[in-house]
Amino acid sequence: MAAFTLIFHFNRVPGPSPIKLFGGLCYWTSRLAMMIFYVLTIVRLAQIPVWQRRLAPLERADLLELERRQRLGGAGNLSVLFSS
C-alpha cells in the first residue's frame, strides 16, 4: 500500500507520466481493498452471536431511519427530504 506514497514522493515532475499512472492505480486499489476489508469484517462479525448482541443497537437505528423515510413518502422521494 505504500507503493503510491513512494512513487509520488520521488516523482515530483509536473505533468502525467506512466509511473504517476501506476501510483494512482495503486492508490485507488488500496482504497478499494480497505473498503472491502472493513465491510467483510463487519459482515463476518455480524454472524457471531456475541457480536450480534453488540451490533443490535445499530439495527434499531437503521429501522428508525427506514420508518422515517417511509413516513416522508418513500426512500426514493428526495424532494421531500430536501424541502424546507
C-alpha positions in Angstrom: 0.0 0.0 0.0 2.9 2.3 0.5 3.9 2.0 -3.2 1.9 5.0 -4.2 3.5 7.1 -1.4 7.0 6.3 -2.6 6.0 6.9 -6.3 4.6 10.3 -5.6 7.4 11.2 -3.2 10.2 10.5 -5.6 8.5 11.6 -8.8 7.6 15.3 -8.4 7.9 16.3 -12.1 4.8 18.2 -13.2 2.6 16.5 -15.8 1.4 13.0 -16.5 3.8 10.1 -16.6 3.4 6.3 -16.7 4.8 6.0 -13.1 2.2 8.5 -11.9 -0.5 6.5 -13.6 0.8 3.4 -11.8 0.9 5.3 -8.5 -2.7 6.5 -9.0 -3.7 2.9 -9.7 -2.0 1.7 -6.5 -3.8 4.4 -4.5 -7.2 3.6 -6.0 -6.7 -0.2 -5.4 -5.6 0.3 -1.8 -8.6 2.4 -1.0 -10.9 -0.3 -2.6 -9.1 -3.1 -0.7 -9.5 -1.3 2.6 -13.2 -0.7 2.0 -13.8 -4.3 1.1 -11.8 -5.4 4.2 -14.0 -3.2 6.6 -17.3 -4.3 5.0 -16.3 -8.0 5.1 -15.1 -7.7 8.7 -18.5 -6.2 9.8 -20.4 -8.9 7.9 -18.3 -11.6 9.5 -18.7 -10.2 13.0 -22.4 -9.9 12.5 -22.6 -13.7 12.1 -21.1 -14.3 15.6 -23.8 -14.4 18.4 -21.8 -12.2 20.8 -21.3 -9.6 18.1 -25.0 -9.8 17.1 -25.9 -8.5 20.6 -23.3 -5.8 20.4 -24.5 -4.6 16.9 -28.2 -4.8 17.9 -28.5 -1.0 18.6 -27.3 -0.3 15.1 -30.1 -2.4 13.7 -32.6 -0.5 15.6 -31.2 2.9 14.4 -31.4 1.6 10.8 -35.0 0.6 11.3 -35.9 4.0 12.7 -34.3 5.7 9.6 -36.3 3.4 7.3 -39.5 4.2 9.2 -38.8 7.9 8.9 -38.2 7.7 5.2 -41.4 5.8 4.7 -43.4 8.4 6.6 -41.8 11.1 4.4 -43.0 9.4 1.2 -40.5 6.7 0.5 -36.8 6.4 0.2 -36.8 7.4 -3.5 -38.6 10.7 -3.0 -35.7 13.1 -2.4 -37.7 16.2 -2.9 -39.4 15.5 0.4 -36.1 15.1 2.2 -34.6 18.3 0.9 -37.6 20.6 1.2 -37.6 23.2 4.0 
